[in-house]
């Protein structure tokens, strides 16, 4: 009986390569400097010529680096406040543990993802001689119904101690029910914050990006990973509030542009397709979670 070798997830690889391309192509100042992504992804030599690395995807690339920067800024701030656990949901080829050794001295990093993706990543880190002991891998077989929260606790996560949870580029692949359950799990803990990106409905997408939006959506469907959820910001704010988060902030692409892109010499700016939400349990209302 032969065993299929694990492979890197195509979407995770694309995201890592966009982070690498930002470092190579875009004018300084860098929004996010991921000096590990290219080595980790290990693409073919001609990767820069791929269609999804071309000028048409510049705004998507900007969104990727902006959301990574925002999440890392929050993790750093929460670490200063005493939070000692960081959970990356759908971690893919995230490189925080390899880059931010200044923070892993006090943070326990948990990476939640599919077993095959994690096996590939651990093997690749070993090939590069990069330390993988700075993170705790939490493999979850979603296809067979494994519960990520249970697996996380089994891996040493303590919901009573508080944490920062980050979920970037994941929610649109989940059903509304699964997304709601994620908010409920995190909202049931103690002193936790949740940074999540989400797709908005097509009527909220800028007209100049609607063709790209529909093309990418069709590609996801044809590739076997259909988008299942999109939210209006006020609906996700309401969900987070219902689940007990006392402070909930919608971060729009314009907010990201003003925060991270105003002083740039080029025209790079985030896509209108994806927004973010920051939900924090500080000031939570007891008994508000459903």
Steps between C-alpha positions, in 0.01 A plus 500: 500500500645836399464816704451832325762752605357812666492811286474868577150643472472704179319791665747511790788501252347785300459710814861436602622595153300823507676587827832422333411699187415805712853485636652469151280721283316770689654833586616560859393542769388140529165446665609155612848351471487121478856392425422131555197451272684440172738241637218322679268491199781364279327582168612416149767739359246665270250580778523877438353444153187329631173670410404536864823691568437764233389864525132401496538352848680798656201603712454144625869496592456828685212354699708197593789703639269751669300237685821325606640828630182587687482159664864510602466851640216377720690191611797716595282743696317220681830332582612821671174487697587154629322263259710183465310294240467563126278278283523510119194338340566368150869583549616379159855625438492758778853595610437689825676241715814514285510880463383631835729322744486817708134419574518121517708538816175577681234376254394141444404478132238246392454436127173332402478349152452183298739211572644481146580872491670480838703190409627678188581814694688319775701309241584820314605681820730208579653518150573869555644443845235728648376440852147355515498463878387861538146399404260224602345333196134408543400274210123483449332266253203720413385256230430238767332736740778564749428791732780757487423642844525156662824428314636838606433429867653154465814671366546704817289809435343642817183704427511646852826684432390713207640508149509677167327302224565589137308363201605649166362383167296221660146616575379504138572127467285420805124483535321767701440239768871415525594867520243558774638206695851644474382827654319306773806292587731800524239711677461229765861539613653761722658831395547402136514706182404383151625645170309361203486589131180457301365540149221750439204446262562588136293820517751640752795433269624798301379482135860485373556179698174316442625306199807386696279413796275276290795339318676410823176372648446274197860381523452404864186306408671318215801426719286321754516771770183702445432821686208439732469818704496875451394759755393857522716659769204584724389135498839374613518773765161381626620138511812590698297709743251217545787264583617718788771722356483835675703694244439438129662703221442473126817577302424595141743508205495879528601472866791279397597743224508793738695306762761325287506644146466879522872580491582265213658635178297255290126442456486170687176467697290218648221324316137587571411129504628421849441675832611421855345488845673539836297353786631532854360353818614797709188650648299190410142471616457195724249253371482654155640202313240276344 
